């Protein structure tokens, strides 16, 4: 699916590896079906090495019982499309599964998931955010209501991401990373004085 091309470029996936049709079919049987976009993700990228060692992990088909209350299928450890507190009150974090996957992997990339990463978290002012917005393009997919946070993603190249976490109206944090040294160095030139260390 073309919608996963952004993830492939971001993580520089050279050899996409997915689950077999049989493995995905078995998972569909366990859970009474899975969304088509998630099925395609598992088939195309589910076993790609570049996506398996991130801060939060994609739950692989059939790995552990992931159906909660017969209504919610948990497929990302810690950060699902719907966030549930004590598995009761579920809040949607993205309008679509494809949007969630693109945003979540973008966030994972910024959280030290790429080869070259900023070693820390910076607190941002509104002026700092303005610098980011001036030099980088806001990506179309974001995470809403993610553990009471909003996360916007920015980039000027397909192999980099900046994550801006909105703690509230006045508090923001930034993480960033790139999969190419030259790209990362260009990011650092712009971001070196943006924010203060946490």
N, C-alpha and C positions, 0 to 999 in steps of 0.2 A: 504494500500500500504506500502510495506517495506520501501520506501524512506522517510516515515514520522516517522519511528522508532527513528531516531536521535532526533527529536523534542519531542517525547514522553519521551525518557530517560532524555533529558536535563531538561525538566520542571517537571519531575517525575509525569506525568499524570497517575493518578490511575484509573480514570474512563473517558475514552474518550467519548465525547458527540458530536454528529454531528447533522446537520439538517436532516429533513425527506426528502425522495425522492420527495415528493410533493412540499416542499418549494424550493428545488433546481430546480425542473422542472419549477416552476413558474418563478424563476429568469432567467432560460434559455430562457423562453418565452419573458421576458421583454427585454433581450439583444440580442436575436437572437442566443443564444447559449453561452456557456462559455467553456474555455479549459478543457479538460478531467481531467488533474491533479488538477486544482482548484476545479472542481466538486467533485472529490474524497476527497480532503482536507475538503471541506464543509461537506460532508457526514460523514467523519470519526472524524474530530477534530474541526469543525467550532464552536461548542458551548462549548468546554472544558473550564472550569472556569479558568484554569491556563494560558490560552492564551488571556483572554479578558480584562485584566487590565494592559496592557503594555504601554510603552511610546507612541508608534504608534499603531493604531488599525486596525485589519482586518475589512473590510467593509462587513457587513453581507448581504446575498442575498436580494435584493429588499429594502434595508434600505433607500437608496436615489439614485436618478438618477446618475449612475456612468459611463455612456457611453459618451465618449468625441469625438466629430466629427465623429461619426460612425466608428472609427478605434481603439480606445483605451478604454479598460474597466479598470477603476480604482477600485482596490479591496483592497488596503492597503492605509489608510489615511496617507498622507504625503510622503510615500516612495514606489512608484510603480516599477514594473519591468522595465518600461521605465520612465525616469524622464522627465517631461515637464515643460518648463518655459513659464508661461502665456498660457499654453496648446497649444503651437505651436511647437517648436523644441523638438522632443522626442528623448532621448538618452537611449539606452539599458543599463541596469545595471547588467543583468545576462543572460546567454545563454539559460536557461530553466526556466520554472515556478517552477519546483520542486527545482532546485538549488537556485532560488530566495527565496522561502519559507524557506528552510533550513538555508540559510545565514541570511535572515532578522530576523527570530526568534532567531538565534544565536546572532545576534547583539542586539536584544531586551533583550535577557537574560543578556548579559554583561552590558547593560544600566540599571542596577538596577532592572531587571525583575525577578531575582531569590531571594530566601530567604536571602542569605548572599551576600552582595555586597560591593565592595570598594566604600567608600563615597567620590568620587571626580573623577577628571580626571588628569592624569599625562602626562606631555610632555616628549617624549622619544628622546634619542639620538640614533645614529646607534649602539653604544655599548649596550645601553639598549635593543634595538631590538634583538641584538645577544644573550642576556641572555634569553629572551623569547624563541627564536628559539632553544636554547640549551636545555631548560627544558620542552618545550611544543611542540606538533605536530601541524603544520599548517593544518587546516581543508580544505577539497577539494573545498568547496563552498565559494565564496567571493562576494562582491558587487563592481562593477566597475562603475565609472562615477556617483556615488550617490551624487548628489548636488556638483559635482566637486571633490569628494573624492573617494578614494579607501578604502575599509574596508576588512582586512584579519582577520580571526578568528583562535584562537589557543586553544588547550585543551590537557590535559593528562588523563582526566576522562570524561565519558559521561555526567556528571551532572555539568560541569563547562564550561565557555567560557571567553576568553580574546578577546577583540576587539581592533585592532590596526587601527587607522584612519590615512591615509596618506593625510595630507593637501597639501603637495608638496614634492619634492624630499628630502628635508632636515627637514621637520617638520612632526612629528608624535605625536599622542595622544593615550593613553591607558585607557580602562575601563575594569573591570572584576568582575565576580560574580560566585557563586556556589549555588547549591540547598542543600548542605550538609555541616554542620559546620566543620567536620574534613577535608573535601576536601578544603573548603575555607581557613582554617588555614594552610594547606599545601601550597596553592597558596601564601598566605601572607608571608610565610617563604622565598619563592623564590623571590617574587616581592616587598618586603618591601622597598628595596633601589633602585628599578628600576624607573627611571624617576624623574621629579620634579613636584610638584603641579602646576596646572594651575592657 
